[in-house]
Amino acid sequence: MTTFRDNLLAGKTAFVAGGTSGINLGIAKRFAELGAKVAVAGRDPDKAARAAAEIGAGALGLSGDVRDYDAIRGVMETAADRLGAIDIVISGAAGNFLAPVLGMSANAFRTVVDIDLNGTFNVFRGCHDLLNKPGASLIAITAGQAVNAMTLQAHACAAKAGINQLVRTLALEWGPDVRVNGISPGPIADTEGMKRLAPDAATREAHYARIAMKRWGKVEEVAESAVFLCSPAAAYITGTILDCDGGSQVGDASRIDQTRGL
């Protein structure tokens, strides 16, 4: 892709938590293509090593669990020591599954909140003194469940709503030196999230019908949103959640299909 000029991120260091697969790996790859030095982190050291090799350009693959503050702090210290002060941080580690509240254990609920919300706090709180300030950019990967209640998603709804408010609060507290924003992807093709949330043809069709743009999103499109938010083009943007969702959070586009020809 050439949406942004080549070498836009040359000289920058980016750290991507949860960057060993899916949307976050796509973001890490795009950052590297634009000249950034990139470190990705995930719980599985083998996956982290494979992701770094896939990114190339001297990327670091590091192992750490975002649920463990000391562990993820240590990983970010390693990244800063080896690549320099961090300019961009993506917090994208997430967990999800479909379950009604009465079919969900307290531990299952806690696990998703711990990965998504507590993990985002740990990453952002832990990186603050490692950032290249002023000018650093933090981006949390959130989701439409933050603002749209969904059945079978109580855990994700609670966690993502918390992330959105954490983004806004940190934007207020760290405003002079650090910009803090979020990206809320819609249904993105070929991701683990869509496999979990739309495991069968009927569910996939229901999701597709609701989307205003009548197509799945692409990982590359979320990556371009991340590039925008950490670029000079977004220098006056903070505390914002950018929906990259084809209009799927605006409302139910399937209703217009039912009225065509009237």
Backbone hydrogen bonds in HBPLUS format (Angstrom, degrees):
<---DONOR---> <-ACCEPTOR-->    atom                        ^
c    i                          cat <-CA-CA->   ^        H-A-AA   ^      H-
h    n   atom  resd res      DA  || num        DHA   H-A  angle D-A-AA Bond
n    s   type  num  typ     dist DA aas  dist angle  dist       angle   num
A0010-ALA N   A0007-ASN O   3.19 MM   3  4.96 169.5  2.20 105.8 106.8     1
A0009-LEU N   A0034-LEU O   2.82 MM  25  5.29 144.6  1.94 142.0 149.3     2
A0012-LYS N   A0009-LEU O   3.01 MM   3  5.45 157.9  2.06 138.8 138.9     3
A0037-LYS N   A0012-LYS O   2.83 MM  25  6.19 169.0  1.84 164.5 164.1     4
A0087-ASP N   A0013-THR O   2.85 MM  74  5.28 153.4  1.92 138.4 147.3     5
A0088-ILE N   A0013-THR O   3.07 MM  75  6.36 153.8  2.14 155.2 157.1     6
A0014-ALA N   A0037-LYS O   2.77 MM  23  6.13 164.0  1.79 168.4 174.0     7
A0039-ALA N   A0014-ALA O   2.91 MM  25  6.32 152.5  1.99 158.3 167.4     8
A0015-PHE N   A0088-ILE O   2.83 MM  73  6.24 158.1  1.88 154.1 159.9     9
A0090-ILE N   A0015-PHE O   2.86 MM  75  6.28 160.9  1.89 159.8 165.5    10
A0016-VAL N   A0039-ALA O   2.86 MM  23  6.26 160.2  1.90 159.7 166.5    11
A0041-ALA N   A0016-VAL O   3.03 MM  25  6.32 152.8  2.11 156.3 152.4    12
A0017-ALA N   A0090-ILE O   2.85 MM  73  6.00 161.0  1.88 170.0 164.4    13
A0092-GLY N   A0017-ALA O   3.00 MM  75  5.69 151.8  2.08 136.8 145.1    14
A0018-GLY N   A0041-ALA O   2.81 MM  23  5.69 147.2  1.92 149.6 160.0    15
A0025-LEU N   A0021-SER O   3.19 MM   4  4.79 156.2  2.25 113.6 115.2    16
A0026-GLY N   A0022-GLY O   3.03 MM   4  6.35 156.0  2.09 150.5 158.0    17
A0027-ILE N   A0023-ILE O   2.95 MM   4  6.29 148.5  2.05 148.5 157.2    18
A0028-ALA N   A0024-ASN O   2.97 MM   4  6.24 162.1  2.00 147.2 151.7    19
A0029-LYS N   A0025-LEU O   2.90 MM   4  6.15 159.2  1.94 152.8 157.9    20
A0030-ARG N   A0026-GLY O   3.09 MM   4  6.27 158.6  2.13 143.4 148.9    21
A0031-PHE N   A0027-ILE O   2.94 MM   4  6.22 159.9  1.98 156.0 161.5    22
A0032-ALA N   A0028-ALA O   3.07 MM   4  6.32 160.3  2.11 148.7 153.5    23
A0033-GLU N   A0029-LYS O   2.92 MM   4  6.21 154.9  1.98 149.3 156.6    24
A0034-LEU N   A0030-ARG O   3.10 MM   4  6.35 139.4  2.27 143.2 153.2    25
A0034-LEU N   A0031-PHE O   3.11 MM   3  5.20 129.4  2.38  96.3 109.6    26
A0036-ALA N   A0031-PHE O   3.04 MM   5  5.45 160.2  2.08 146.5 140.1    27
A0035-GLY N   A0032-ALA O   2.98 MM   3  5.13 159.8  2.02 110.8 112.6    28
A0060-LEU N   A0038-VAL O   2.96 MM  22  6.44 157.0  2.01 147.2 154.1    29
A0040-VAL N   A0060-LEU O   2.86 MM  20  6.19 165.4  1.88 163.0 163.4    30
A0062-LEU N   A0040-VAL O   2.84 MM  22  6.11 174.3  1.85 165.7 167.7    31
A0042-GLY N   A0062-LEU O   3.16 MM  20  6.71 147.0  2.27 152.6 159.9    32
A0064-GLY N   A0042-GLY O   2.95 MM  22  5.59 151.8  2.03 121.6 130.6    33
A0048-ALA N   A0044-ASP O   3.01 MM   4  6.25 156.0  2.07 152.3 159.7    34
A0049-ALA N   A0045-PRO O   2.99 MM   4  6.18 154.0  2.06 142.9 149.1    35
A0050-ARG N   A0046-ASP O   2.95 MM   4  6.23 159.2  2.00 149.4 155.2    36
A0051-ALA N   A0047-LYS O   2.87 MM   4  6.03 157.5  1.92 149.0 155.2    37
A0052-ALA N   A0048-ALA O   3.03 MM   4  6.22 161.1  2.07 146.7 151.4    38
A0053-ALA N   A0049-ALA O   3.04 MM   4  6.27 156.9  2.09 146.3 152.5    39
A0054-GLU N   A0050-ARG O   2.94 MM   4  6.16 149.1  2.03 144.8 153.5    40
A0055-ILE N   A0051-ALA O   2.89 MM   4  6.19 151.6  1.97 150.9 158.7    41
A0056-GLY N   A0052-ALA O   2.88 MM   4  6.06 159.8  1.92 149.3 155.0    42
A0059-ALA N   A0056-GLY O   2.97 MM   3  5.63 149.5  2.06 121.2 129.3    43
A0068-ASP N   A0065-ASP O   2.98 MM   3  5.58 162.6  2.01 120.0 125.6    44
A0072-ILE N   A0068-ASP O   2.99 MM   4  6.26 170.1  2.00 168.7 169.9    45
A0073-ARG N   A0069-TYR O   2.87 MM   4  5.93 155.7  1.93 153.0 160.8    46
A0074-GLY N   A0070-ASP O   2.97 MM   4  6.08 154.9  2.03 140.0 146.5    47
A0075-VAL N   A0071-ALA O   3.06 MM   4  6.38 152.1  2.14 145.9 153.4    48
A0076-MET N   A0072-ILE O   3.04 MM   4  6.26 158.2  2.09 146.0 151.1    49
A0077-GLU N   A0073-ARG O   2.94 MM   4  6.21 151.3  2.02 149.4 157.8    50
A0078-THR N   A0074-GLY O   3.03 MM   4  6.29 153.4  2.10 145.0 151.6    51
A0079-ALA N   A0075-VAL O   3.02 MM   4  6.37 157.0  2.07 147.2 153.3    52
A0080-ALA N   A0076-MET O   2.92 MM   4  6.15 163.1  1.95 150.9 154.9    53
A0081-ASP N   A0077-GLU O   2.86 MM   4  6.02 156.7  1.91 148.8 155.6    54
A0082-ARG N   A0078-THR O   3.01 MM   4  6.16 154.3  2.08 149.2 155.3    55
A0083-LEU N   A0079-ALA O   2.79 MM   4  5.74 151.5  1.87 151.0 159.0    56
A0084-GLY N   A0080-ALA O   2.81 MM   4  4.62 142.2  1.95 122.8 130.4    57
A0086-ILE N   A0130-LEU O   2.99 MM  44  6.10 159.6  2.04 153.5 153.0    58
A0132-ASN N   A0086-ILE O   2.79 MM  46  5.53 151.6  1.87 143.2 141.0    59
A0137-SER N   A0087-ASP O   2.84 MM  50  6.28 159.7  1.88 158.9 164.7    60
A0089-VAL N   A0137-SER O   3.02 MM  48  6.51 154.3  2.09 152.9 158.6    61
A0139-ILE N   A0089-VAL O   2.83 MM  50  6.21 158.7  1.88 166.7 173.3    62
A0091-SER N   A0139-ILE O   2.91 MM  48  6.33 160.1  1.95 153.9 159.5    63
A0141-ILE N   A0091-SER O   2.97 MM  50  6.18 164.9  1.99 156.9 153.3    64
A0099-ALA N   A0152-LEU O   3.20 MM  53  4.52 168.2  2.22 118.4 122.0    65
A0103-GLY N   A0100-PRO O   2.92 MM   3  5.09 149.6  2.01 105.4 115.4    66
A0104-MET N   A0101-VAL O   3.16 MM   3  5.12 163.5  2.19 110.0 110.7    67
A0109-PHE N   A0105-SER O   3.10 MM   4  6.46 163.1  2.13 154.2 157.4    68
A0110-ARG N   A0106-ALA O   2.95 MM   4  6.09 165.1  1.98 147.2 151.9    69
A0111-THR N   A0107-ASN O   2.89 MM   4  6.02 147.8  1.99 144.0 152.3    70
A0112-VAL N   A0108-ALA O   3.40 MM   4  6.72 160.6  2.44 151.1 152.7    71
A0113-VAL N   A0109-PHE O   3.22 MM   4  6.51 171.2  2.23 156.5 158.9    72
A0114-ASP N   A0110-ARG O   2.78 MM   4  5.86 151.6  1.86 147.4 156.3    73
A0115-ILE N   A0111-THR O   2.99 MM   4  6.22 158.0  2.04 149.4 154.0    74
A0116-ASP N   A0112-VAL O   2.92 MM   4  5.97 168.0  1.93 158.8 159.9    75
A0117-LEU N   A0113-VAL O   2.95 MM   4  5.26 128.0  2.23 125.1 139.4    76
A0118-ASN N   A0113-VAL O   3.05 MM   5  6.47 163.5  2.08 155.4 160.4    77
A0119-GLY N   A0114-ASP O   2.92 MM   5  6.08 120.5  2.29 133.8 150.6    78
A0120-THR N   A0116-ASP O   3.20 MM   4  6.09 147.6  2.32 124.4 132.2    79
A0121-PHE N   A0117-LEU O   3.03 MM   4  6.37 162.3  2.06 153.7 158.3    80
A0122-ASN N   A0118-ASN O   2.84 MM   4  6.09 165.2  1.87 152.5 156.7    81
A0123-VAL N   A0119-GLY O   2.94 MM   4  6.16 161.2  1.98 150.4 155.0    82
A0124-PHE N   A0120-THR O   2.96 MM   4  6.09 174.2  1.97 154.9 156.8    83
A0125-ARG N   A0121-PHE O   2.75 MM   4  5.71 166.6  1.77 157.9 162.7    84
A0126-GLY N   A0122-ASN O   2.87 MM   4  5.59 151.0  1.96 133.9 143.3    85
A0127-CYS N   A0123-VAL O   3.09 MM   4  6.09 135.2  2.30 139.6 148.9    86
A0130-LEU N   A0127-CYS O   2.79 MM   3  5.21 155.5  1.85 121.4 129.8    87
A0131-LEU N   A0128-HIS O   3.36 MM   3  5.56 167.7  2.38 108.6 111.6    88
A0135-GLY N   A0177-ASP O   2.95 MM  42  5.95 141.0  2.11 139.1 149.5    89
A0179-ARG N   A0136-ALA O   2.97 MM  43  6.34 167.3  1.99 159.6 157.3    90
A0138-LEU N   A0179-ARG O   2.80 MM  41  6.15 167.7  1.82 162.5 166.5    91
A0181-ASN N   A0138-LEU O   2.92 MM  43  6.29 164.0  1.95 156.2 159.5    92
A0140-ALA N   A0181-ASN O   2.94 MM  41  6.45 154.5  2.01 144.7 150.0    93
A0183-ILE N   A0140-ALA O   2.88 MM  43  6.36 151.8  1.96 160.2 167.0    94
A0142-THR N   A0183-ILE O   2.85 MM  41  5.92 158.1  1.90 148.5 155.4    95
A0146-ALA N   A0143-ALA O   3.07 MM   3  5.93 168.3  2.08 123.1 126.9    96
A0147-VAL N   A0144-GLY O   3.09 MM   3  5.86 153.8  2.16 121.6 126.2    97
A0148-ASN N   A0144-GLY O   2.95 MM   4  5.95 150.2  2.04 154.5 163.1    98
A0153-GLN N   A0150-MET O   3.31 MM   3  5.50 142.7  2.46 131.2 128.4    99
A0157-CYS N   A0153-GLN O   2.81 MM   4  5.90 166.6  1.83 163.0 167.4   100
A0158-ALA N   A0154-ALA O   3.06 MM   4  6.12 164.3  2.09 144.3 148.4   101
A0159-ALA N   A0155-HIS O   3.02 MM   4  6.19 163.5  2.05 147.2 152.3   102
A0160-LYS N   A0156-ALA O   2.84 MM   4  5.87 171.4  1.85 154.9 157.7   103
A0161-ALA N   A0157-CYS O   3.02 MM   4  6.01 156.5  2.08 143.6 150.4   104
A0162-GLY N   A0158-ALA O   3.13 MM   4  6.27 154.4  2.19 141.6 148.5   105
A0163-ILE N   A0159-ALA O   3.00 MM   4  6.36 149.0  2.10 144.2 153.1   106
A0164-ASN N   A0160-LYS O   3.00 MM   4  6.31 161.4  2.03 152.4 155.7   107
A0165-GLN N   A0161-ALA O   3.18 MM   4  6.49 160.1  2.22 149.1 153.6   108
A0166-LEU N   A0162-GLY O   2.86 MM   4  6.07 149.1  1.96 147.6 157.3   109
A0167-VAL N   A0163-ILE O   2.87 MM   4  6.14 159.0  1.91 157.0 161.7   110
A0168-ARG N   A0164-ASN O   3.19 MM   4  6.50 159.1  2.24 144.2 148.9   111
A0169-THR N   A0165-GLN O   2.92 MM   4  6.09 159.3  1.96 147.4 153.3   112
A0170-LEU N   A0166-LEU O   2.90 MM   4  6.04 169.1  1.91 156.5 159.1   113
A0171-ALA N   A0167-VAL O   2.97 MM   4  6.12 149.1  2.07 143.2 152.3   114
A0172-LEU N   A0168-ARG O   3.15 MM   4  6.44 148.1  2.26 141.4 148.7   115
A0172-LEU N   A0169-THR O   3.13 MM   3  5.20 120.5  2.50  95.2 109.3   116
A0173-GLU N   A0169-THR O   2.98 MM   4  6.31 161.8  2.01 151.7 156.7   117
A0174-TRP N   A0170-LEU O   2.77 MM   4  5.65 162.3  1.80 151.6 155.7   118
A0177-ASP N   A0174-TRP O   3.05 MM   3  5.94 139.3  2.22 131.9 140.5   119
A0178-VAL N   A0174-TRP O   2.90 MM   4  5.47 172.3  1.90 161.9 161.3   120
A0239-GLY N   A0180-VAL O   2.71 MM  59  5.66 161.4  1.74 153.7 159.0   121
A0182-GLY N   A0240-THR O   2.86 MM  58  6.24 156.6  1.92 157.2 157.2   122
A0242-LEU N   A0182-GLY O   2.80 MM  60  6.09 168.2  1.81 148.9 145.7   123
A0184-SER N   A0242-LEU O   2.82 MM  58  5.96 165.8  1.84 143.2 145.8   124
A0244-CYS N   A0184-SER O   3.04 MM  60  5.91 156.3  2.10 123.9 131.4   125
A0186-GLY N   A0244-CYS O   2.96 MM  58  6.12 140.8  2.12 134.8 126.4   126
A0217-GLY N   A0187-PRO O   2.89 MM  30  6.03 174.0  1.89 160.2 158.2   127
A0189-ALA N   A0217-GLY O   2.95 MM  28  5.94 162.6  1.98 148.4 146.7   128
A0195-LYS N   A0191-THR O   3.19 MM   4  6.51 154.1  2.26 147.2 154.8   129
A0196-ARG N   A0192-GLU O   3.01 MM   4  6.27 147.3  2.12 148.4 156.6   130
A0197-LEU N   A0193-GLY O   2.93 MM   4  6.11 161.7  1.96 151.0 156.3   131
A0198-ALA N   A0194-MET O   2.79 MM   4  5.42 145.6  1.91 140.3 147.1   132
A0204-ARG N   A0200-ASP O   3.01 MM   4  6.28 161.5  2.05 155.3 161.2   133
A0205-GLU N   A0201-ALA O   2.92 MM   4  6.10 156.3  1.97 149.9 156.0   134
A0206-ALA N   A0202-ALA O   3.05 MM   4  6.28 152.8  2.13 143.2 150.3   135
A0207-HIS N   A0203-THR O   3.00 MM   4  6.28 159.4  2.05 151.6 156.5   136
A0208-TYR N   A0204-ARG O   2.92 MM   4  6.11 167.4  1.93 151.2 154.9   137
A0209-ALA N   A0205-GLU O   2.96 MM   4  6.10 158.3  2.01 149.6 154.4   138
A0210-ARG N   A0207-HIS O   3.14 MM   3  5.52 136.6  2.33 106.1 117.3   139
A0211-ILE N   A0208-TYR O   3.21 MM   3  5.55 150.6  2.30 108.9 116.8   140
A0253-ALA N   A0210-ARG O   3.04 MM  43  4.53 161.7  2.08 118.3 116.2   141
A0214-LYS N   A0211-ILE O   3.14 MM   3  5.19 155.9  2.20 104.1 111.6   142
A0213-MET N   A0246-GLY O   3.08 MM  33  5.20 141.8  2.23 154.4 158.4   143
A0221-GLU N   A0218-LYS O   2.96 MM   3  5.27 133.9  2.18 104.1 116.5   144
A0222-VAL N   A0218-LYS O   3.37 MM   4  6.89 149.3  2.48 149.9 157.4   145
A0222-VAL N   A0219-VAL O   3.14 MM   3  5.34 122.9  2.48 101.2 114.8   146
A0223-ALA N   A0219-VAL O   3.01 MM   4  6.33 157.4  2.06 151.7 158.8   147
A0224-GLU N   A0220-GLU O   3.01 MM   4  6.26 148.1  2.11 140.2 147.8   148
A0225-SER N   A0221-GLU O   3.20 MM   4  6.45 146.0  2.32 136.0 144.5   149
A0225-SER N   A0222-VAL O   3.09 MM   3  5.05 119.6  2.47  93.4 108.7   150
A0226-ALA N   A0222-VAL O   3.05 MM   4  6.44 150.4  2.14 148.2 156.0   151
A0227-VAL N   A0223-ALA O   2.94 MM   4  6.29 154.9  2.00 148.7 155.8   152
A0228-PHE N   A0224-GLU O   2.95 MM   4  6.19 161.3  1.98 147.3 151.8   153
A0229-LEU N   A0225-SER O   3.04 MM   4  6.31 164.6  2.07 149.8 153.0   154
A0230-CYS N   A0226-ALA O   3.12 MM   4  6.35 142.6  2.27 147.2 156.0   155
A0231-SER N   A0228-PHE O   3.10 MM   3  5.13 163.9  2.13 108.6 113.1   156
A0234-ALA N   A0231-SER O   3.03 MM   3  5.74 162.5  2.06 120.5 125.4   157
A0235-ALA N   A0232-PRO O   3.15 MM   3  4.93 154.3  2.22 114.4 110.9   158
A0237-ILE N   A0234-ALA O   3.00 MM   3  5.23 157.5  2.05 125.2 122.6   159
A0248-SER N   A0245-ASP O   3.05 MM   3  5.54 160.9  2.09 116.1 121.9   160
A0250-VAL N   A0247-GLY O   3.20 MM   3  5.33 156.5  2.26 104.5 111.6   161
A0255-ARG N   A0252-ASP O   3.46 MM   3  6.25 165.5  2.48 116.6 119.3   162
A0256-ILE N   A0253-ALA O   3.23 MM   3  5.77 140.9  2.39 110.6 118.7   163
A0257-ASP N   A0254-SER O   3.16 MM   3  5.27 127.0  2.45  97.5 110.8   164
A0258-GLN N   A0255-ARG O   3.17 MM   3  5.22 127.9  2.46  95.2 108.1   165
A0259-THR N   A0256-ILE O   3.13 MM   3  5.20 145.5  2.25  98.9 108.9   166
A0262-LEU N   A0259-THR O   3.08 MM   3  5.66 157.8  2.13 141.0 140.5   167
